[in-house]
Amino acid sequence: MNTKVTLDFTARERKNIWEFLITRLEEYYENTSRQKVAPALEMQAIRKLVEQHDFQKPLVAREALEHVLKGLSEFTVHTSHPSYFGLFNPRSNFPGILADVITAVFNPQMAAWSHAPFAAEVENYCIKGLGKMFGYEESYIDGTFCTGGAEANLTAVLCALNHHFPQYANEGLRGLEVSPVLYCSAEAHHSVIRAAKVVGLGWDALRPIPVDAMGKMQPDCLEAQLLTDRKNGSEPFMLIANAGSTGTGALDPLQELAQTAKKYGLWYHVDAAYGGALIVEPELKKYLEGIEESDSITIDIHKWFSAPMATSMFITRHPASLHQTFRITADYMPKEASEMKVTDPYTHSLQWSRRFIGLKFYLQLLMVGWEGLAGMVRSVSETGALLKKQLLEHDWELLNDTCLPIVCFTDARFTTDSQFVPALCQEVVNSGKAWISIYTIKKMPALRACITNYTSTEKEVGDLVNLLNKLRKKYLKG
Ligand SMILES: *Cc1c(COP(=O)(O)O)cnc(C)c1O
């Protein structure tokens, strides 16, 4: 049997399969709002479905696809649903979906520039474009596409270490005579903790700085901690600020922190995984003032910019830094472009063989332009403002204050009843009509709703508030 032919299928079979699949996917995409937002987590049923086939006999294509589509329809939290008010998981935008399909078909190898020169230059162009928006000087901008904010933050910690301790690349932490410490907000994303752990610094090297009532890092506390650490002989090397914390959407005082970083010679990284999207909107970008003074930035294209998963960007204004951090030469890697002034992506990134992540952003820009992105960011912000307004009108108490479309709230009558919020949240999720989450603020659980889907409108916001009001009434009656 010729395996190549089997795996390719015939041209006729492919045509049928494509047509069938596109019709079904289009049905889902067009009618996502008819889905129940969250499934019941019936572990036995799910496993049974997954293990239904033992691969001894191949299924016909349609049957195989039906099986997968059924599993995903029934047992997925539909983050693409306009009533999913959850974590920063967007609905995939259409250009991004097309890009993922194209990438899978061409499968360009992003390790060596000479194997995928178009793809490599597309990514560089996107990184430069967004870097300029953030206010970096064009000729210094460098960066890499990453699988997510976690990888981008890890990349940042590695660049900072290599920048501050040039011997780190060869000798590792063992080569250092000092004890490096780094700083972040107490509300930093947990990927920052993990980065400290995996680079070998350990959790103890990380100094979470207290935040104020609105979740912003307090520069005074930072300075005090820096002085203490210096006095104790530690070597501060990095500061990580939040531009949109995951819980409450808090933006740290970016300008002030830039000053502190400068004063103490720290690599200044801004984790703008979600909030960084504000930069494309002329009225909203003011909230990111100070980000231009950073040394590097994390921005997830798969959050507010709504690319399908595994699309993130690390940007820096130190053009030698990624190279210094990741450079390695391997004899077997293609060398056709070694005379050209180009960079092999594998010398620049944690990844080696890598998919063409950047196409999802490039195609989106080609198809809707910066204007289109700005309009989307503006409209999602407005929907967020509407949600805040409606909650206030119905006597909900807001517990955070941010320019981002994230609302943390409760009912003032239940601030000492720790059951109220979990009970309400569970009922919302169980209803299948919407999805919200819980975030703990000052040791008390709060309801958290975030506009994370550009198709969420006034209608979904109104429905959510009605549902919450109804459930609150029910809870009151006991
Ligand atoms: C989501 C998030 C991350 C992690 O990004 P992933 O894309 O999930 O890896 C890091 N920082 C912040 C502020 C985030 O919101």
The ligand as an ORCA input file, in Angstrom:
! r2SCAN-3c Opt
* xyz 0 1
  C      -3.033     35.672     29.756
  C      -1.917     36.379     30.387
  C      -0.624     35.839     30.395
  C      -0.338     34.445     29.880
  O      -0.511     34.396     28.518
  P      -0.865     33.029     27.748
  O      -1.121     33.547     26.381
  O      -2.043     32.425     28.420
  O       0.347     32.175     27.817
  C       0.396     36.591     30.929
  N       0.146     37.810     31.459
  C      -1.076     38.355     31.480
  C      -1.277     39.702     32.072
  C      -2.154     37.655     30.951
  O      -3.379     38.201     30.972
*
